[in-house]
Amino acid sequence: MATLTIPNSDKGYTLQFTVHDSTGVAKNLTGYAINLKVWKPGAPTTLLVTGACTISDAENGVVTYTLTGTDFALTGTYHAELELTIVSGGVTTVRESTGNFSITVVESG
């Protein structure tokens, strides 16, 4: 995934991602739940943003995440990934993550 650049403190802005498998083909996300996870470089255990994505086109691997306004209040560059899970009978049966990508938050004018 490419580096994203977004204005700080934006609310209602939607980020769109396409998830690909290891061969570069769009991953079919039928049955998955997707979460966006964001952290400062060097601190992956402290999530600054974590939230559910909406699957907008499961067959073509397309998901969206709508910013809340408090997600990216501070400017800077962050690391992120999408976590894909399948839960069956209350037990997580599949947990996969995309490769890390960067989100740069710039001051809004």
N, C-alpha and C positions, 0 to 999 in steps of 0.2 A: 504494500500500500504506500502511496505517496505521502509526503509530509503535508499536513493540513495547516492552514493559517486561519485563525478566527479572531475577531475582536473580543476583548475581555468584557465580561458581564453581559454578553448578549443573551437574550431570552427568547425562546420560541424558534430559534434558528435550527434547522434540521441538517445534521450530518448524514451523508449517505455512503455506505460501504458495499462493496461486492466481495464476498468471500470466495476464495479459490482453493482448490485442492492442491496437492503437491505437484501435479502436472500442469497447473495453470488454468485448469478448466473450472468454470463456476461450480461451486459445491451446492448440491441440492440440500436445502435446509429443512425439509419436511420433517417434523417431529422434534426439532431442536428448539432450545431456548438460547438466546444470545444476550450476553452482557458486555458493555463497554467498561474497561478497567484502565485507569490513568494514574500515573505516579511520577514523582520527580526522579530525574536520572540518579541512579545510585541508591534509591530507596523503594524497591519494588514491593516491599511488604506493607508500606503505608500508602493506601489508595486515597487519592484526592478526589477522584470521581469514580463512581461505580453505579451503573444503572442499566436497566433492561432496555434492549433495543426492540424495535418492531420489525418483524419480517414482512417486507412489502412484496417480495417476489421469491418465494421459497425455491422454486425450480431453478432460478437463475442466480441464487445466492445473494440477493439484494436485501440489506437491512438498513434501518434508519435509527438515529438517536436524536431526540429533540432536547436542546439545551434548556436548563431551568433558570438561568440567570445567576445562580451561585456556583455553577459547575467550574467556570474558569474566571474567577474574579481577579486573579493575579496574573500579570504578564510573565512570560517566560517560555521555555521549551520543555515539554513533557514527553514521556514515553507512554505508549498505549498499546492495547491489544484487545481483540474480541475473544471472549471465552464462549465456547459452544458446548452445551450440555444436553443430554437426554436423560430424563428422569422417568423411571418406570416403577410403579408400586411404591413410591416414596424414596426410592434408592437411585442415586446417580449411576447410570450404567455406562455413559460415555462422557468424557470431559476432554475437550480439545481446545487449543488456543491457536490463533493466527500468529504470524510473525509480528514482532514489535514494529510499530511505526511511530513517527513523531507528530506532535501537535504543538504548533507555535502560537502562543496567545499574544496578540499585539494590543497596544493601547488604542482605545476607541475614541474618536474625536467628537 
